[in-house]
Each structure stands twice: as structure tokens, then as C-alpha cells.
Amino acid sequence: ACQRRGVSIEATSVVTVLAEPADLSVAAALVDMSIAGSEFVEFAVSNISGNPAFDLEFSVAAPAGYEVASVFRQAGSCSVEPGEEGGVRCDASQIPEWNCQVTSVGQVCRLAQLPAGADAGLVIEYQGVGTATAAASVLAVNADARTTELPIGN
């Protein structure tokens, strides 16, 4: 406080600390599961910057003629153990903790943080018929939105 001629003057400030900017990418690829009436698309979200991304939001809508039937969190690095029939080993602690909810048009998945240089994948199962375009977007509080599209049902 400052006193001047018998008057007390106080000043307050609010300081907002912003996270360093991050740069995200999202790519899509078909996954052949050979299930009639279903199309599976892997969406790979990558943090291609040197800073962590915070409060990520991944959105996917059902294209015309399709519905979003399932969302699967994708394991990070997995390896096949030699000598074991079907012995696939994945470190469960490396599976990103996406939190997904159904919306009126598809799914929204949230992730608290994606470290610098890390990946966090999701596999979406679409059920329907015909040709369409699967689209998704991802953004973070400290990263601009990125989108991707992929034809399905061909």
C-alpha cells in the first residue's frame, strides 16, 4: 500500500502463467479387422514439439451412413515375445489415459497431457454402409487444432 496525503492506495495484479506452445499432428489409417459392416480407423495423435501439450481434446464425428460404434485406446510400444505362441507384451502403463464420451454426433476424448515427442493413438470403429469420409480433430490449450480425413467404405 502507498500513502499519499492521507489516502491509502493499493494495487493488485493478476498474473496468468501460460504453458509454452506445443505442436500437434493427427494422422489416420485404415486398420483391416475383416469384420463385415465395420470400418476401423487408427488416429495417431503426436506431439511434434519440444513442449508438453495440456488438456487435449480429440473429436470424431460419424460420417453420413455410419455411426461411431466403439473407441479403443491404443497401446504404445508392444513386442512379440520369442517362443511364445501369440505372446504379445505391452506395457499397460504406457497406454494414454484418454477419457471418452459419446456426443450427439460422435465421440469426444480428453487427455490431460501429452509429453513432448510422445504419441497417443485411438482406434475408432465405424459401423455402416457406403462410402464416406472419416474426419477427426485434436487441439490442446497450448496447441492449435489439427484435422485429418480418410475415405472409408471403399
GIURRA-V830383 format. One record per backbone hydrogen bond with DSSP energy under -1.0 kcal/mol. CO is the residue of the C=O (numbers start at 1). NH is the residue of the N-H. Records with the same first field share a line. If there is no record, write none. Layout:
CO = NH / NH
This chain:
2 = 9
4 = 7
7 = 4
9 = 2
23 = 48
25 = 46
27 = 44
29 = 42
35 = 38
37 = 128
39 = 126
40 = 31
41 = 124
42 = 29
43 = 122
44 = 27
45 = 120
46 = 25
47 = 117
53 = 114
54 = 141
56 = 111
57 = 139
58 = 109
59 = 137
60 = 107
63 = 66
65 = 129
67 = 127
70 = 125
72 = 123
79 = 89
81 = 84
84 = 87
86 = 88
87 = 81
89 = 79
90 = 92
91 = 94
92 = 95
96 = 98
99 = 110
101 = 108
105 = 62
106 = 103
107 = 60
108 = 101
109 = 58
110 = 99
111 = 56
112 = 55
114 = 53
115 = 118
118 = 47
120 = 45
121 = 74
122 = 43
123 = 72
124 = 41
125 = 69 / 70
126 = 39
127 = 67
132 = 152
134 = 150
136 = 148
137 = 59
138 = 146
139 = 57
140 = 143
142 = 22
143 = 140
146 = 138
148 = 136
150 = 134
152 = 132
